[in-house]
């Protein structure tokens, strides 16, 4: 994929793990319009790039994952501009959630406002012990606009989501795990090795199964239970016709590691 990004660093390793680093350290990686547009374009490219099987998202520097949206842009927006800005951010973060590949947030510091919403759009979230998450928009007289009011309650439940949204208070890394907002907390120096190990474990599984499992979980989670179960059954049937399922079953019975082909 092209590397012509001003505010992102994108690397794809031979291990099929792509790393996207939000890189605006002078402003704690705040998300301006240009960065949101680059995230949208980046994830469209990664979704189509066969070299990338799993994606890690992190922030440059040691202080912040993403400290929020760029307040300088928000301060002068009209109502029409505000709505369009929200929709642009939602589109970019939808692109992450529906990339068709596992996306893991490595939250290495403050993840506030748009930064918290970026982490929420990822499928898994691992935090350094210095991380702090929050949606402080109400303290500025606005509300979350990049999906925070919707994704947070789906992850942690309405009561805890409203506590965070209405107070605007930050939660610690430990509290985030207790809420079910994070999958794990590790010392800062262990964050990227831990996340890369998780990504490698995921990539050792059946590629088609991973894609269908994501699809079933995301689509089914937004549907009534009977419809979600039907989606799961349909995808269970489809995956059962693949070469990967034959290889996976044979490997299990033969007590060896599976050699998945992605077909």
VENWOQUI-V168486 format. One record per backbone hydrogen bond with DSSP energy under -1.0 kcal/mol. CO is the residue of the C=O (numbers start at 0). NH is the residue of the N-H. If there is no record, write none. Layout:
# VENWOQUI-V168486
co=CO nh=NH
co=CO nh=NH
This chain:
# VENWOQUI-V168486
co=2 nh=4
co=6 nh=22
co=8 nh=20
co=10 nh=18
co=12 nh=15
co=15 nh=52
co=15 nh=53
co=16 nh=12
co=17 nh=55
co=18 nh=10
co=19 nh=57
co=20 nh=8
co=21 nh=59
co=23 nh=26
co=23 nh=28
co=24 nh=27
co=26 nh=29
co=27 nh=66
co=30 nh=69
co=31 nh=35
co=32 nh=36
co=33 nh=37
co=34 nh=38
co=35 nh=39
co=36 nh=40
co=37 nh=41
co=38 nh=42
co=39 nh=43
co=40 nh=44
co=41 nh=45
co=42 nh=46
co=48 nh=51
co=53 nh=17
co=54 nh=103
co=55 nh=19
co=56 nh=105
co=57 nh=21
co=62 nh=109
co=65 nh=111
co=67 nh=30
co=69 nh=72
co=69 nh=73
co=70 nh=74
co=73 nh=76
co=77 nh=81
co=78 nh=82
co=79 nh=83
co=80 nh=84
co=81 nh=85
co=82 nh=86
co=83 nh=87
co=84 nh=88
co=85 nh=89
co=86 nh=90
co=87 nh=91
co=88 nh=92
co=89 nh=93
co=90 nh=94
co=91 nh=95
co=92 nh=96
co=93 nh=97
co=95 nh=98
co=101 nh=54
co=102 nh=122
co=102 nh=123
co=103 nh=56
co=104 nh=125
co=106 nh=127
co=108 nh=131
co=109 nh=64
co=109 nh=65
co=110 nh=133
co=111 nh=114
co=112 nh=116
co=113 nh=117
co=114 nh=118
co=115 nh=119
co=116 nh=120
co=123 nh=104
co=124 nh=182
co=125 nh=106
co=126 nh=185
co=127 nh=130
co=131 nh=110
co=132 nh=170
co=133 nh=112
co=135 nh=138
co=136 nh=139
co=136 nh=141
co=146 nh=150
co=147 nh=151
co=149 nh=153
co=150 nh=154
co=151 nh=155
co=152 nh=156
co=156 nh=160
co=157 nh=161
co=158 nh=162
co=159 nh=163
co=160 nh=164
co=161 nh=165
co=162 nh=166
co=163 nh=167
co=170 nh=132
co=171 nh=175
co=172 nh=176
co=173 nh=177
co=174 nh=178
co=175 nh=180
co=175 nh=181
co=176 nh=179
co=183 nh=126
co=185 nh=128
co=186 nh=189
co=187 nh=190
co=189 nh=193
co=190 nh=194
co=191 nh=195
co=192 nh=196
co=193 nh=197
co=194 nh=198
co=195 nh=199
co=196 nh=200
co=197 nh=201
co=198 nh=202
co=201 nh=204
co=205 nh=209
co=206 nh=210
co=207 nh=211
co=208 nh=212
co=209 nh=213
co=210 nh=214
co=211 nh=215
co=212 nh=216
co=213 nh=217
co=214 nh=218
co=215 nh=219
co=216 nh=220
co=219 nh=222
co=223 nh=227
co=224 nh=228
co=225 nh=229
co=226 nh=230
co=227 nh=231
co=228 nh=232
co=229 nh=233
co=230 nh=234
co=231 nh=235
co=232 nh=236
co=233 nh=237
co=234 nh=238
co=235 nh=239
co=237 nh=240
co=238 nh=241
co=242 nh=246
co=243 nh=247
co=244 nh=248
co=245 nh=249
co=246 nh=250
co=247 nh=251
co=248 nh=252
co=249 nh=253
co=250 nh=255
co=262 nh=242
